[in-house]
Amino acid sequence: GVIWRIVDDWSVFVSYSEGFTLPNIGIPLRNINRPGQSVEGILDLQAIISDNREVGFNWRGDRGTFGASYYESESDFGGSLAVDPATQDFILVRAPVEIEGFEVTASYRVSDQWRFNANYAQTEGLTGPANGPLNVEMGVVNISPDKFNASVQWDFVPNGWGIRGVTTMVGRTINEGRPQFEDTDGYTLYDLTVNYDTERFGAFSLGVESLTDKFYFLSFSQIDFFRNYFAGRGRTVSLTYRYNF
């Protein structure tokens, strides 16, 4: 990787890496159905080797920051999960995979007491037969939906601050008119955190997840899969105390 600091406030970077990971080996191992069959000959157990490239820039000013990056990841023998339309169970698909995405982050401090942060990430993936075009869009079991986060922080006293946040998972429709069709709805959640550090007697934190007690289904739970019954967690309140010694 290379980082070029053009001036004090601006920098650009580019990186390249090769890596490997293991596929979901549980699926091919459960499909062994012949006595004496050896795992040595199961191609689905081979490692997923990927080439990764990324490029981006960052700006840092007195009151704010802004950055963006674009990345690509390719594998000639990748691994993705799909739902078998006959059994409604997961199957492992070993085929070429191309993934690309970008991320944008920004922050701005309006005053000594107020600060805003935002982040947006988008990812897309394609797969297909080894000798054919990569024209099948990868679904939610492999690629997360587009996501937007924003928060505002208020430092109401020197040792106390509160953060009000919002997270939006964007809906997505892919592979229309094909067996891999997938349509998921987006949802927006709010949360709140209040922190106070007494310095001498420890720090307190009050957190509230899903502030509006919204009922929703996780994006992963909206696909056609018979064991999928995961609704999102409702309003959750937690109180934390930390003391360092």
Secondary structure, DSSP 8 states (H G I E B T S, - for coil): -EEEE-SSSEEEEEEEEEEEE---THHHHHT--STT--GGG-GGGS-EEEEEEEEEEEEE-SSEEEEEEEEEEEEEEEEEEEE-TTT--EEEEEEEEEEEEEEEEEEEESSSSEEEEEEEEEEEEEE--TTS---EE--TTTS---EEEEEEEEEEETTEEEEEEEEEE--EEESTTSTT-EEE--EEEEEEEEEEE-SSS-EEEEEEESTT----B-GGGGSS-TT---B----EEEEEEE---
